[in-house]
Amino acid sequence: MPDAVTRKQIDYQAFLNRESQKRHHRYDEELQQYSYLKNGDLENAIKATKQMFRSDLTGHLSENPIRNYQYLFVASVTLATRFAIQGGLDEEVAFNTSDLYIQKFDKLDNVPDIFDLQVEMFTSFTKLVRQSKLDQAQSLPILRCIEYIDLHLHEMITLTDLAKHTGYSSNYISQLFKERMNQSVKSYIQAQKIAVAKNMLLESDYSLLEISETLSFSS
């Protein structure tokens, strides 16, 4: 079993770095690219990872240039995966994306291709995070609409009601609902009322007329 790295060895490595006027990136400098990724900031994420990955201040992990960048890529994709999850990307999507890029990377044998894959990997993760944030932002008003409809099935529900409840315009809610739910607001409300009406017919003594009036089917 190999001996553990000692503090003496660490101090000696620091001495060698000082003698050769080398330093590592500061912690905040290194994390900046992942912060951009986490926020879905595509332009800055790509710019930052290009600068960092080929910087003279990036850690020196092997005397072999190819192996050095291989180590750097594995470390980078690992961090990118974690920061993407922190940015809201589904865990399974993040880990699957990581696996696919490790598989692609495993076939490379030169530095330029590894660098190109680093940029591609960062681009993919950042785009996925950005889309995830957009999906979440658009899902919230739909969830609030559904919540409102469930609580007001006994009333006449209009697009104006939903717009006021969510704080968005009627046109936006109508278009977003159709896009996300694959049906219009009116069709969704009608389907929910029919489902409740069927249950009332089976589980209660209400007449069809009473159920119709209770659920405002005339609307």
N, C-alpha and C positions, 0 to 999 in steps of 0.2 A: 504494500500500500504506500503511495507517495507521501512524503512528509508534508505537513501543512505549511503554508506560507507564514513566515515569521515576521514580527515587527521590524527586526533588523533588516530583512530583505526589502520590506516596504520602504523603510527609510533610505536604503541604498538606492532603490529605484528613483525615489524623489531626488536624491543627490545627483544621479545621472541626468535626470530631466533638467535640473537647474543648470548643470554644467553645459548641457547642449542647448540651453535656453528654450526648452520645451515646457509647455504647460497644457493641461487639459482645459476644455471648455468649462466655464463655470456651470454650476448646476442649473441655474436659471436660464443660461444660454442654451443648454442642451434640451431643456424641457419646453422651450418656446415653440419648436416645431410641432410637438405633440399637443400643445395648447391650441394651436391653430387647427390641428386635426380634430380635436375634441369639440371645437366650436363650429366645425364645418366650413372653415375659412379656406377655400380651395387655393386661391391665388397665393396667399401668404404661406400656406402649408407647403406647397410645391417649391416656392422660392427658398424657404428656410431649409428644407431637407436637402436641396441641391447644394446649398452653401455648407451645411453641416457635414454631409456624408463625405465630401472630398476635402474638407478643411484639414490643414496641417495640425490643428489642435485636437482632432479626433484621436481617441485612444489608439495606441500602437499595440496590437494584440499578437502579432506574429511577424517574424522576419520575412515570411513568404507573403508577397503582396496580395495574391489571390486569396490565400487563407485568411489574411488579415481582414479583407473586405467581406469574406464569408461570415466570419465571426460578428462583424459589425452589422451585417444584414439580419442575422438571426436575432441579435439583441434588439435591433430596430423594429422588426416585425412583431416581436413579443411585446414591446412597449406600445406600439401602435394599436395592437389588439386591445390592450387594457384601457388605453385612453379612448378608443372608439366606444367601448362599452360604457365608460364614464360619460361619454357624450350622448348616450341614449340609444346606441345601436344594440339590437337584440344580441344576446350572448352567443347563441348558436350560430347566427349569421357571422359574427365577428370571428369565432373560432374556426368556422369552416373556411372563411376567407384567408385566415392565417395559414391553415393547412394547405390550401391551394397554392399560396405563394411560396411556401417552403418547398412544395413539390416542384414548382417551376424553377426555383432557385437551385435545387439539387442537380439540375441538368446543365448548369452554367459552369464555365471553366475559364472565364476571363473577366478582368475588372470592369471594362466598359459595359458589358452586358449586365453585370451585377448592379452597377450604378443605374442603368436604365430601368432595371427591375425595381430598384429602391424607389425611384420616382413614380413608377407605375403603381407600386404597392401603396405608396402614400396617397396618390391620387384616388385610387379605388376606395380606400378606407375613408378619406375625407368626403368623397361624394356620397358614400353610404350613410355617413353620419348626417350630412346635410339633408339627404332625402328623408332620413328617419325623423329629424327635427321637424321637417315640413309636414310629414304624415301625422305626427303627434299634434302639431298645431292645428291641422285641419280636422283631426278627429274630435277634438274637444267640443267645438260647436255642435257637431252631430250627436255626440253623447248627451249634451245638454238638451238638444231637441227631443231625443228619445225619452229622456227623463221627464221632460215637460209633458209630452204626449201621454206617457204612462199614467201620470198623475191627473190628467184632465180629459180622460176618455169620455167622461160623462158630459163634457161640454162641447160646444162648437169651437174647433181649433182652426185658426187661420195662420197663414204665413206671417202676417203682421204680429201675431202673438209670439211666434217662434223668434222672429227678428228682435222683438223687444226683450225677450228672455235671454237671448244670446249676445245681444249688442251688435249684431251684424245686420246688413240690409236684407230685405226680403229676396231680392234677386240673387244675392250671394248664397243665402241659405238654400234657395230652390236649386241652384246649379250644383252646389256642393253636395247636397243630399242625393241628388240624382246620380252624381258621379260616384259617391261613396257607397250608396245603398242599392244602386241599380234599379231604382224606382222613384217615382215622384213622392213628394210629401203627402199629397192627397191619397195616393194609392197605399202608402204605408199606414196612414191613420185608419183608412177604411179596413185594411187587413187586420189591424189590431182590434178594432171594434167588432169585427166579425168573429174573431177568435174568442173574445170575451162573451159575445152573444151566444155562441155555441155552448160555452161552458155554463152560462146562466140557464139555458134551455135544459141542459142535462142535470144540473145540480140544484135548481131552484124551481119554485112554482110560478115564476113570473110568466105572463103571457107575452106573445110576440109584440103586441102593442106596447106593453109596459117596458119591455127590453128596448124597443126602438126609441121610446121617449127617454129612457134612462141614459142611453148612449148617444142621444142626439143624432140619430141616423138621418133625420131630415136635413142635416147640414151637408 
